[in-house]
Every structure is written in C-alpha cells, then in structure tokens.
Amino acid sequence: MQSTRRTLPQLFSDARRWFEEGLLSAMEAAGATPVSPTQVQLFAVLDEDGTTASELARRMGVTRQTAHQAVQGLIAAGLLVQVPDPASARQRLIRRTEEGERAHRQAGVILERLEEELAERIGRESFDALRAALEAPWGRAPSPSS
C-alpha cells in the first residue's frame, strides 16, 4: 500500500502557491499590472541596486532563458528596466522602474496581510513556530557522501 503522506517539498510547493495565488488575486483586484508566478518570483529575488539576468536565473533556480523571458515581460509592462552594469562593460543590470517600485511595495503590504491571515487560520503559536523553523540555519544540503 502506497503512503498518502506528502513530502515536505510538496507541502512547501503548496504553501508557496497559496501565497502566490493570494498575492496575484489581490494585486489584480487593486488594478496592478498582471504578472505571472515566475515574474513574482523574479521580483522577490531582485536586489535594490539591480541584478544581472544570469544571477536572477541562479537565484530562481531556472534557466537563463526562463529568467530572460520573465525580465522581458516585466520590461514590456513598464515594471523593470535594463541599465549598464558599472562593474562590467559586458553585463546589464535589471532594476525596478518607479512603477515597479510601487508594485513591489504594494506586494509587500499584501504579503504581510497574507501572513496575518495564515496566522489566524493556523494559530499564532503554529505560525511563529513555522517561521522560526524556516528561519533557522539548515546548513548546506547533504551530499551523497554525507
């Protein structure tokens, strides 16, 4: 008989989807520019001073092509811009536009509300324990020789 117990990665994926769906529907209701879950993830890993597309891809765990497509969509939407990287003539940095900064702040407020909603649903003690467990240092992922 096969176990129906879900793995932690499956549960993390469901939790992430819960936040993404809540964020996207609230942003849409507020009249914000529609974005995809991949574009939401890109915004979350973008540095204030800008980030290269290859670094965004690494942080997101996606291919450079996927990151590039997400960047291009957000540039077309007026939320991001590419600028020369002062540290490298060959690189370009991806930065938020003024509209992108506004959307980023709005998303932050919505995410805070979603966290409060989750705390109400599962209880403050469970919420605080979950946050503490996720914030604890896990160390490097185990290697096959460990």
N, C-alpha and C positions, 0 to 999 in steps of 0.2 A: 504494500500500500504506500502510495507516494504522499509525502508530507505536504500539507497546505500552508505550513508556516512560511511566511515571506522573509526573504533575506533583508538585512539592513540596507544594502544598496537599493533594493526595490522600494523599501519604505522611504529612504531619502529621496528617491526619484518622485514618489507620490507627494511628499511634503513640498518639494521644490515646485512641482506642478500646481499644487494648491496655492502657493504664494504667487506664482506667475499668473494663474488664471484670475485670482483676486486683483492683482495689480493691473493687468491688462483691461479687465472689465471696468475697474474704477477710473482708469486713465481715459478709456473710451467714453464713459459716461460724462467725464469732465470736458470732453471735446478735444482731447490731445490727439496728436498725430498718431495713427495706428502703427504699431510696431509688432514684430514677431518675437517669440520667446528667445530666439538666438540674438536678436538685436537688444533685448532687455539684458541678456547675459553680458553682451559686449559693453553696454553702458556700465554695468556693475564692476567690470574689471579695468575700466579706463582711468588712467591717472589724471589728476587735476591739470598737470602741465603737458599732457599729451603722451601718447604711447604709439609705438610702431605697430603696423599691422601684423608682423610676424610675432611680436610679443603678445599681442591680443590673442592670436591663434593659440599660442602656447598656454596662456592663462585659461582660455576657454576649453582647452582640450579638443580643438577642432583643427581641420586642415587650414592652411593659409588661404585656400580658395574660398572656403566657407566664411572665414573672417572677412576676406576681401568683399564678398558679396554682401555681407551684413553692413560693412562700412559704407559701401557704395549706396545701398538703400537708405541709410541714415543721412548720407551727404545729400542725396536727392530730396529727402524730406526736410532738409534745412536744419538738421539737428547736430551734424558733425561737419568738420572741415579738415582738409589736409594742409599742413604747413611744413616748410623745410625744417629739418632737424638741425639745430645749431651744432650738435656734436658730430654729425656725419653728413657730408655732402650727398651721399647716396641714399640716405633714409628720409622718410617723411613721417611726421608725427600726426596722429589723429587726435583732434581736440573737439570739445563741445563748442557749439555756437552759443550765442546768447539765448536763443530759443532752446537749445539742448540743455543749457544750464538750468533754465526754468523748469523744463520737463524732468530733469534729474532731481531737483529739489522737491517737485510735486510727487515724484515717485517715492522719495524718502519719507514724506509725510504719510503717504498711503501705506507703505510698508510698516511704519510704526503702528498705524491703526490695525493692520492685519495681525501684527504681533499681539496687540491688546485683545483682539477678537479670539486669537488662539488661546491666550491665557485664560480668557473667560470660559472657553469651551472645555479645555482640559484641566483647568485649575491652576492657580498661580504657583503652587508648590511644584507641580509637574512641569510647568513651563520653565520655572527657574532652574530646576534640575536638568532639563533638556538643554537649556542654554549653557549651563555650567559644564555639562559633559561635552558639548560640541566645542566650547572654548578651551577645554583642557588640552595641553600639548599631547599629541598622539605619537610624536616621533616619526621617523622615516617609515615608509611602508616596508614590511618584511620582504626580504629577498628569498629566493628559493633555497639558498644555503643556510638561512637562519633556522 
